Amino acid sequence: MALSATAWRTTPYDQITKQTAVHNLSYRPMSSSDASALHKIASDWSVVRQLGGRPWPASKAFIFGRCVPYAGDGGFFWAVCRDGALCGSIAVTSGHIGYMLHPAAQGQGVMTHAATDAIEAYFATGAAFWMQPLGMTILRRNGF
């Protein structure tokens, strides 16, 4: 269950806290209290092996530095929680999307649902991923 486009547009990203009926997910801005749980997820090689720019082995300083509300323009970094516990993260920043999910939550549609909500929130503000105009037309024709 997604927030209406109007609700997405009128709520700043850093103030969004959303509860969904699907998978009992909730999203909220990332905070320092998420650092230990996120570090545990990022310490699993199967989770981060295809993520660019992450130190290996997982650096607590790197993770703790990321667990703050996103301060850039036109984007967000959300904690993805299931049943109230952090199970991953998703970010849309400068037209890029990135995410990671605890292995126990993988393969169940959790991140697919979170990504759908994040993309909806991003586009509802009138933002766009940078691409050629024809590419945007194709995305619009496909429901973006």
Helices and strands as residue ranges (DSSP letters): H 5-10, G 13-15, E 18-19, G 22-24, E 25-29, G 32-34, H 35-42, H 45-48, H 60-66, E 76-82, E 85-93, E 96-101, G 103-105, H 110-124, H 133-141
